[in-house]
Amino acid sequence: MAAEQSPASRRNFLRSVGVAGGAGVLYSAMGALGLAPVPDVRADEYRAPQRSDFTLTGRGGKKVLVLGGGIAGLATAYELGKAGYDCRILEAKNRPGGRNWTVRGGTTLTDLDGRTQTASFTKGQYMNAGPARLPQSHVTLEYCRELGVELEVFTNQNANAYIYHENSAALTGKPMRWRTAKADVYGYVSELLAKATDQGALDARLTTQDKERLIAFLQSFGALKGKADGYAYTGTDRRGYLVEPGAAFENGTVLSPVPTLSDVIASGVGQRFAFELGYDQAMLMFQPVGGMDAIPYALAEAIGRHRITYGAKALEVKNLPDGAEVTYEDVGGRTRTQRADFVVAAMPPMVMARLKHNLGTGITAALKYAVATPVGKVGLEYRSRWWETDEHIYGGITPTDTDLATIWYPSYGYQGRRGTLIGYYNFGANALAYSDLPHAQRVARAVSRGVKIHGEKYRTELDHSFSVAWHRTPHIEAGWVGWPSQTGPEYTLLNQPAGHVYFAGDWLSHVIAWQHGAFSSARKVVTDIHERVMAA
C-alpha cells in the first residue's frame, strides 16, 4: 500500500508513473500519496498550493497577472504565491482592498461626478466605508488568523439600540428600544398562542402533554401571567426601566404603558427581529482592530509590495494561444503591456465589461448580466459619545423605515472622548437619492432624520463627516452586484476560464457582498489554475 512505502520507493514509483502516463497521471498519483492537493469542492477542505507540489514533476509556478487589488485579487496572488507562482497585481486605485476601505483623516475621494472630499476625522477615528463585520463562520477569520490581523467584537445587535418607524400604522415617530419591542412582540404572540392552545384550537395537532409543555414554554418565552389570568401579557422588566433599580428602597420603575396588541402588530417592529437570526448576521461578529483595511494591507504585505502596481488602469485583455496579455495605463498616463501565462480578472463585472478584449461577445453579455446595487454610507464624528453617556448604547444598529435605513454605533473606542457612527447605510433608491446631493447636503439630510431619534445633540455635537456613494466611486461603481439568476448560462460561463483568462470576485459566489465570497471565489480560481498547470 502507498502508506507503507518508504520515501525512496515512492520516488521510484512516481518516476515510473510520470514516464508512462505523463504529468496528468503523475499529479493524480501524487494526490493519492498525499503529496499534492486532490480536488475537492468543499470550502472547508481547501488546500493551498505549495512549492512541494512540483516535486519530481519538472514544473514550476507560472506567471499570473491579476487585474484588481480587492480581496479576491489579493487572495489569488497570495495563495498562488505560496507555490512559487510569479503573481503581479494591477490595481487602478492607489491602495489595496477595493471595497474594503477604511476612511481616516486625510483620506481623499473624487467621485464619478467630479466632487472631491477629504476626510478630517481626528486621530483614532475612522469609518469602514465598505465591509464592517465578520461572521464567525466566514473563511475571512481564517485569513485574519494566518496573517496576524487582530480582532475585536463587532456589536451587530444591541438590546439598547432603537427601532424607529415613522411610516407604520401605529406607534409612529417614537423610537423604541430593541429590548422593549422584543418584549412586547414576544409577549403578545405568546399570549395569543397560549390562549388558542388552552381553548383547544390545536387539539388536532397536539396531545394533552404537548399542550402543557407548549403553554409552559410560552409562559416563559413571553413572560405571561398564569392560567387564572388568562395567560395575559401585561409587560415586565424585560421592557426596560424608566427608573433603574437602586439602593435602599429604590426598586425601579418599569417602562409603561404597555401598548395594545393591535398597536404592536400595526407598528411592524416585529419584522425587524429576523435580522439577528440571519446566519451571517447572528452574534458574535468581529472586526479588525483599527479598521477593516488591516486585512488587505496584511495581504499586500504578504504578497510583496513590489508585486502590486497601483494607479494601473486596465484597458485591454487578450487571450493568446500560449497565455494572455494585458494593456493598461499607468499612473503617469503611459500605456504599457504585460504578458503572462494566465490572467485573473478580479474586477467588478460592469467595469470589466467595458474593457477591450477578444474573449467573445458571450463574455461581455455575461458580465453585463450582473446587476449593480447602489449603496451609500456616511460617517459622522461627534465631539462626545452621547449615545453611551446619555442613552447607554454601546455598539449595535438602529433600523429605521426612513431613507437612512440604519444607524450604526461604533464598536470601538468605548467611553472615549470622541466617537464616529455611521449615519446612514442605505441601498437602492435611498442610496441614489443621497448620491445625487453634494456631501454637505447628504449630511444635512441625514442629520435631520437622526435628530428625530436622538434629539438635537445629533446635530449640535457633530464635528466631522465623510460620505461614500459606492455606485459613484471610480473603478468600483457598486456596493455589490446581484444576479437575475445564478443557475443560468451567464453565471456558469464566468465561473469557467476564457482560454487563459479567469474571473474571480464575491459576485462569482453564493456569498455576495461578503469578503468570504471573494476569498472563496479566489480559492476556486487558484485551485483551477494550479490543477491545470500540474496536469499540463
LOPA-230841 format. One record per residue (C-alpha): x, y, z. Coordinates in steps of 0.1 Angstrom, whole numbers. Layout:
residues N
BATI,X,Y,Z
...
//
This chain:
residues 536
BATI,0,0,0
BATI,12,36,-7
BATI,10,44,30
BATI,36,17,37
BATI,61,27,11
BATI,94,42,20
BATI,104,77,6
BATI,128,61,-18
BATI,101,36,-30
BATI,76,65,-35
BATI,101,84,-56
BATI,108,54,-79
BATI,71,48,-82
BATI,64,84,-92
BATI,92,84,-118
BATI,78,53,-135
BATI,43,68,-134
BATI,55,101,-149
BATI,73,83,-177
BATI,44,60,-186
BATI,15,83,-181
BATI,26,119,-183
BATI,21,148,-158
BATI,-16,145,-155
BATI,-15,109,-143
BATI,16,117,-122
BATI,-3,145,-105
BATI,-32,122,-97
BATI,-8,96,-83
BATI,9,123,-61
BATI,-26,132,-48
BATI,-32,96,-38
BATI,1,95,-19
BATI,-7,128,-1
BATI,20,147,-20
BATI,-3,170,-40
BATI,-38,185,-34
BATI,-67,164,-45
BATI,-96,185,-60
BATI,-124,190,-35
BATI,-152,215,-40
BATI,-159,218,-2
BATI,-146,251,10
BATI,-135,237,44
BATI,-113,211,26
BATI,-94,238,6
BATI,-56,231,5
BATI,-34,259,-7
BATI,-9,251,-35
BATI,26,246,-22
BATI,61,245,-37
BATI,64,209,-28
BATI,35,201,-52
BATI,60,205,-80
BATI,85,179,-66
BATI,95,154,-93
BATI,73,170,-119
BATI,99,192,-135
BATI,74,220,-134
BATI,71,252,-115
BATI,48,281,-109
BATI,37,302,-139
BATI,34,339,-143
BATI,-1,353,-134
BATI,-14,388,-139
BATI,-42,398,-115
BATI,-65,426,-125
BATI,-78,443,-93
BATI,-63,445,-59
BATI,-95,439,-40
BATI,-99,409,-17
BATI,-104,384,-45
BATI,-73,397,-64
BATI,-52,398,-33
BATI,-62,364,-22
BATI,-55,349,-56
BATI,-20,363,-57
BATI,-14,354,-20
BATI,-24,317,-24
BATI,-7,311,-57
BATI,24,328,-43
BATI,27,300,-17
BATI,36,276,-45
BATI,60,300,-62
BATI,38,314,-89
BATI,51,348,-101
BATI,20,369,-94
BATI,16,406,-102
BATI,-14,427,-94
BATI,-25,457,-114
BATI,-47,479,-93
BATI,-64,511,-106
BATI,-67,528,-72
BATI,-38,539,-50
BATI,-44,514,-23
BATI,-53,477,-19
BATI,-86,464,-8
BATI,-112,476,-33
BATI,-144,480,-14
BATI,-126,470,18
BATI,-118,506,25
BATI,-113,524,59
BATI,-116,562,58
BATI,-94,581,82
BATI,-83,618,85
BATI,-66,628,52
BATI,-84,602,30
BATI,-95,617,-3
BATI,-122,606,-27
BATI,-131,621,-61
BATI,-163,605,-74
BATI,-175,600,-109
BATI,-193,634,-108
BATI,-160,651,-101
BATI,-168,660,-65
BATI,-139,657,-41
BATI,-140,651,-3
BATI,-111,650,21
BATI,-118,634,54
BATI,-110,654,85
BATI,-116,627,112
BATI,-94,632,142
BATI,-66,607,151
BATI,-80,573,161
BATI,-114,579,145
BATI,-124,561,113
BATI,-153,547,93
BATI,-153,514,74
BATI,-168,526,42
BATI,-173,491,29
BATI,-174,458,48
BATI,-175,463,85
BATI,-183,430,102
BATI,-171,394,101
BATI,-193,364,109
BATI,-178,336,129
BATI,-184,311,101
BATI,-166,330,74
BATI,-132,320,60
BATI,-122,356,64
BATI,-114,348,100
BATI,-90,321,89
BATI,-71,347,69
BATI,-70,371,99
BATI,-55,343,120
BATI,-30,333,93
BATI,-20,369,86
BATI,-19,381,122
BATI,-48,405,120
BATI,-60,413,155
BATI,-98,411,160
BATI,-123,426,184
BATI,-161,421,188
BATI,-184,440,165
BATI,-217,445,181
BATI,-243,438,154
BATI,-273,436,177
BATI,-278,456,209
BATI,-309,454,231
BATI,-304,491,239
BATI,-304,503,203
BATI,-337,516,189
BATI,-362,506,162
BATI,-376,538,146
BATI,-407,537,123
BATI,-424,569,112
BATI,-444,553,83
BATI,-461,525,102
BATI,-498,523,111
BATI,-492,527,149
BATI,-465,539,173
BATI,-452,562,146
BATI,-423,586,153
BATI,-415,570,186
BATI,-380,554,190
BATI,-385,521,207
BATI,-357,502,224
BATI,-349,469,207
BATI,-355,451,241
BATI,-388,468,246
BATI,-401,460,211
BATI,-390,424,215
BATI,-406,420,249
BATI,-440,433,236
BATI,-439,413,204
BATI,-429,381,221
BATI,-453,387,249
BATI,-484,392,228
BATI,-477,365,203
BATI,-471,341,232
BATI,-504,352,248
BATI,-523,345,216
BATI,-508,311,211
BATI,-512,301,248
BATI,-549,311,248
BATI,-555,293,215
BATI,-538,262,228
BATI,-557,263,261
BATI,-590,267,244
BATI,-585,236,222
BATI,-577,253,189
BATI,-547,229,184
BATI,-562,197,198
BATI,-560,181,164
BATI,-522,186,163
BATI,-511,183,200
BATI,-515,157,227
BATI,-525,168,262
BATI,-489,166,273
BATI,-478,185,242
BATI,-502,213,251
BATI,-490,215,287
BATI,-454,217,276
BATI,-461,243,249
BATI,-480,265,273
BATI,-452,262,299
BATI,-427,273,272
BATI,-449,303,261
BATI,-453,315,297
BATI,-415,316,300
BATI,-408,329,265
BATI,-434,357,266
BATI,-434,364,304
BATI,-471,356,307
BATI,-494,355,336
BATI,-509,322,347
BATI,-540,303,336
BATI,-561,322,362
BATI,-552,354,345
BATI,-559,340,310
BATI,-522,338,302
BATI,-522,376,297
BATI,-491,396,287
BATI,-490,428,308
BATI,-454,438,305
BATI,-424,431,327
BATI,-389,445,333
BATI,-379,429,300
BATI,-392,461,285
BATI,-366,482,304
BATI,-368,507,332
BATI,-379,543,334
BATI,-360,545,367
BATI,-333,519,372
BATI,-334,498,404
BATI,-310,513,430
BATI,-300,514,466
BATI,-322,511,497
BATI,-359,514,487
BATI,-355,521,450
BATI,-368,490,434
BATI,-370,507,400
BATI,-399,518,377
BATI,-406,496,347
BATI,-414,513,314
BATI,-451,518,308
BATI,-477,520,295
BATI,-477,487,275
BATI,-491,493,240
BATI,-521,472,229
BATI,-517,441,208
BATI,-532,459,178
BATI,-507,487,181
BATI,-477,463,184
BATI,-488,444,153
BATI,-495,476,133
BATI,-462,491,143
BATI,-443,465,123
BATI,-414,464,148
BATI,-416,426,150
BATI,-405,423,114
BATI,-370,436,125
BATI,-361,406,146
BATI,-354,383,116
BATI,-322,403,111
BATI,-304,390,142
BATI,-314,354,133
BATI,-297,356,99
BATI,-269,330,95
BATI,-245,357,85
BATI,-258,383,110
BATI,-260,365,143
BATI,-237,374,171
BATI,-209,371,178
BATI,-194,391,150
BATI,-159,406,147
BATI,-139,434,132
BATI,-102,440,128
BATI,-87,463,154
BATI,-81,498,139
BATI,-101,493,107
BATI,-112,467,82
BATI,-84,476,58
BATI,-60,457,81
BATI,-69,427,61
BATI,-60,439,26
BATI,-28,456,39
BATI,-18,424,56
BATI,-24,405,23
BATI,-5,431,3
BATI,25,428,27
BATI,25,390,25
BATI,24,391,-13
BATI,51,417,-15
BATI,46,454,-22
BATI,68,453,-53
BATI,43,429,-68
BATI,15,454,-68
BATI,13,482,-93
BATI,-11,510,-82
BATI,-27,535,-105
BATI,-27,509,-132
BATI,-60,512,-152
BATI,-67,482,-174
BATI,-75,489,-210
BATI,-75,456,-228
BATI,-72,419,-222
BATI,-62,394,-248
BATI,-63,357,-247
BATI,-33,342,-266
BATI,-26,306,-277
BATI,2,304,-251
BATI,-10,328,-224
BATI,-27,362,-220
BATI,-18,398,-224
BATI,-30,430,-205
BATI,-26,466,-217
BATI,-30,492,-191
BATI,-24,529,-184
BATI,0,536,-156
BATI,-2,564,-131
BATI,18,587,-154
BATI,-6,582,-183
BATI,17,559,-202
BATI,3,528,-220
BATI,21,496,-211
BATI,16,459,-219
BATI,24,428,-199
BATI,22,392,-208
BATI,16,362,-185
BATI,7,325,-186
BATI,-27,334,-170
BATI,-48,365,-162
BATI,-72,366,-134
BATI,-98,394,-138
BATI,-108,403,-102
BATI,-127,434,-112
BATI,-164,444,-108
BATI,-182,428,-138
BATI,-197,460,-152
BATI,-162,476,-152
BATI,-146,445,-168
BATI,-174,445,-195
BATI,-161,479,-208
BATI,-126,467,-214
BATI,-115,458,-249
BATI,-109,421,-252
BATI,-110,391,-275
BATI,-129,368,-251
BATI,-161,368,-272
BATI,-195,385,-271
BATI,-208,359,-247
BATI,-184,370,-220
BATI,-194,406,-225
BATI,-231,397,-223
BATI,-225,376,-192
BATI,-206,404,-174
BATI,-234,429,-182
BATI,-260,404,-169
BATI,-249,411,-133
BATI,-269,439,-117
BATI,-251,467,-98
BATI,-266,477,-64
BATI,-263,513,-53
BATI,-250,516,-18
BATI,-242,546,4
BATI,-226,553,38
BATI,-219,584,58
BATI,-196,586,88
BATI,-204,612,115
BATI,-177,621,141
BATI,-190,636,173
BATI,-172,656,200
BATI,-187,634,226
BATI,-200,598,228
BATI,-235,610,239
BATI,-251,577,227
BATI,-231,560,255
BATI,-233,586,282
BATI,-269,597,277
BATI,-286,566,261
BATI,-264,537,273
BATI,-259,524,237
BATI,-226,507,233
BATI,-224,495,197
BATI,-252,480,177
BATI,-276,491,150
BATI,-308,511,149
BATI,-330,502,119
BATI,-354,528,106
BATI,-381,530,79
BATI,-366,563,67
BATI,-341,569,39
BATI,-313,564,64
BATI,-321,527,65
BATI,-298,521,95
BATI,-276,540,120
BATI,-246,521,134
BATI,-229,529,167
BATI,-192,523,169
BATI,-178,490,183
BATI,-145,506,192
BATI,-132,534,215
BATI,-158,528,242
BATI,-160,555,268
BATI,-135,576,249
BATI,-139,613,244
BATI,-150,612,207
BATI,-168,587,185
BATI,-178,581,149
BATI,-210,565,140
BATI,-225,555,106
BATI,-253,580,100
BATI,-268,560,71
BATI,-261,527,54
BATI,-287,526,26
BATI,-293,508,-7
BATI,-313,512,-39
BATI,-334,542,-43
BATI,-324,557,-10
BATI,-287,554,-19
BATI,-294,570,-53
BATI,-313,599,-36
BATI,-283,607,-13
BATI,-257,603,-40
BATI,-274,630,-61
BATI,-266,655,-34
BATI,-232,672,-26
BATI,-216,659,5
BATI,-228,688,28
BATI,-264,683,17
BATI,-261,645,23
BATI,-250,652,59
BATI,-277,678,65
BATI,-304,654,52
BATI,-291,625,73
BATI,-288,646,105
BATI,-323,659,101
BATI,-336,623,102
BATI,-313,614,131
BATI,-325,642,152
BATI,-359,626,153
BATI,-344,596,170
BATI,-318,611,192
BATI,-327,648,196
BATI,-307,680,189
BATI,-274,666,202
BATI,-273,646,169
BATI,-268,680,152
BATI,-250,701,178
BATI,-223,676,188
BATI,-214,668,151
BATI,-178,677,142
BATI,-166,659,111
BATI,-182,638,83
BATI,-174,618,52
BATI,-198,601,28
BATI,-194,574,1
BATI,-217,565,-28
BATI,-202,533,-40
BATI,-221,533,-73
BATI,-204,567,-80
BATI,-169,556,-69
BATI,-144,552,-98
BATI,-132,516,-107
BATI,-159,501,-84
BATI,-193,515,-93
BATI,-215,495,-69
BATI,-218,483,-34
BATI,-221,448,-48
BATI,-238,431,-77
BATI,-266,407,-79
BATI,-277,381,-105
BATI,-312,377,-120
BATI,-302,340,-119
BATI,-272,321,-107
BATI,-283,289,-125
BATI,-282,304,-160
BATI,-255,303,-187
BATI,-241,337,-178
BATI,-230,328,-143
BATI,-218,294,-154
BATI,-197,309,-182
BATI,-179,333,-159
BATI,-170,305,-134
BATI,-150,289,-162
BATI,-118,302,-179
BATI,-120,321,-212
BATI,-88,305,-226
BATI,-61,317,-202
BATI,-83,343,-186
BATI,-101,336,-153
BATI,-127,356,-133
BATI,-129,360,-95
BATI,-148,380,-70
BATI,-176,377,-44
BATI,-200,382,-73
BATI,-190,347,-85
BATI,-201,331,-53
BATI,-232,325,-33
BATI,-219,348,-5
BATI,-222,381,-25
BATI,-213,413,-7
BATI,-192,395,19
BATI,-154,391,19
BATI,-159,354,24
BATI,-174,353,-11
BATI,-143,369,-25
BATI,-119,346,-7
BATI,-140,316,-17
BATI,-140,326,-54
BATI,-103,332,-53
BATI,-96,298,-38
BATI,-116,282,-66
BATI,-97,300,-93
BATI,-64,292,-75
BATI,-73,255,-74
BATI,-84,256,-111
BATI,-51,272,-123
BATI,-29,250,-101
BATI,-46,218,-113
BATI,-43,230,-149
BATI,-6,237,-145
BATI,1,204,-128
BATI,-19,184,-154
BATI,-3,201,-185
//
